[in-house]
Every structure is written in structure tokens, then in C-alpha cells.
């Protein structure tokens, strides 16, 4: 598993160096890192990457774009709302038509 995290870290460094923060490849990377950490049971790291995914999507596409709605929905899942409260990190409110 260590090699997987190493590969993700190297990918992040390369993508940030080549494209900068505001690029669709970066938002996909942060989504995948969040999912990988979530599946390994590290919800705090997953939260960190899901929040970065939201920041990237918001800055790239805007708050109302469909690609930004998904990270907003993810961050408003009960587990991540609890983590945000515990860490005193602001998360975006669910959008008006969200059913979560």
C-alpha cells in the first residue's frame, strides 16, 4: 500500500508542477485520493482530500456547477460533517436542491 501512496504523491507533485492547481486533472486526483483514503479507513485524510477537491472545483467551475455539487454533497455526509466540526473547518452548506 505504501507504493500506492507514493505513486499518488508523485502524481500530485507532477500534475501541480505541470498544470498548477486549477486544472481538471487535479480535481480528479483529489477525488481519487479521497476515495482511496476512505476505502482504507482513514477518514481524516479522506476529508482533507475531499475538501481540496471541493476547493479546486469551486475555483475551476464555480459554486453552482454540477462538478462542484458532488464534492459539496460528499463533504455534507455525516462522517465528514463530524470531522469538519471536530477540526473547526468550514464546509459548504448543501445546495438548495440537495436531498442530503
N, C-alpha and C positions, 0 to 999 in steps of 0.2 A: 504493500500500500504506500510505502514511503516513496517509491519511484513514481507512483501516480501523482502524488502531491508535488514532487519535484518537477514533473513534466508540466503540471498546471502552472506552477510558479514561473517556470521558464517561458511558457506561452504568454503569461501575463506580461512579463518583462519585455518580450519581443514585440507583442502587439502594442503595448503602450509606447515603446520606442518608435515603432514604425508609423502607427496611426494616431497616437495621442488618445486622450480619454474619451473624446466624443466620436466614437465610431461604432457601427452596429456589431462588429466582431467583439468589441469589449463588452457590450451588454450581454451577448450570448455567453461569453466566457464567465461573467459573474453569475449568470443564471446557472450554468453548469457547475460551477464551483459551489454554489449554494446547495444545489441538489445533491452533489457528491458528499458534502459535509452533513447534510440532513440524513442521507441514507446511512452514513457511518455513525449517526447518533450524536454528532457534535452540533447541537442546535445553536450554540452561541456563534460559532464560525459561520454556520449557515446564515444566521441572521445578519452577520457582518456583510457577507457577500450579497444577500438579497437586498440589503439596504443600499449597497453600492450599485447594484443592478437598477434599483429604483432611481437613484441619483442620475445615473447615466441615461436612462430612458427619458426621464423628465427633461434633462438638459438637451438631449438629442431631438426628441419628438414633441415635447410639450406635455402638460399635465392631462389634457383631455384625449390624447392619442390612445388608440387601442393597445399599442405596445407598452404604454405606461400603466394602463389599467391592471394588467396582470401582476406586476410587482406590488402595486398598491394592495391588491387582493391578497397576495401572499403575505405581505407584512401585517395584514389585519387578521390573519389566522390566530386563534387563541394562544398558541405556543409563542409566536413571535410578538404578539401584543404584551404578553407577560415579560418576555425578555426585554423589550423596549422600555417597559415601566421600570424593571429592575435596574437597567443600565442608564436610566434617565435620558433615553434617546427619543427624539421626536420621530413619529412615523406619520405618513399622510393619512388623513381621515378617509374612510371609504367613500367612493364617489356616489352620487345620488342614486344611480340606478343599480348599485351593487346590492346583491342579496345576502351578503355575508354579515 
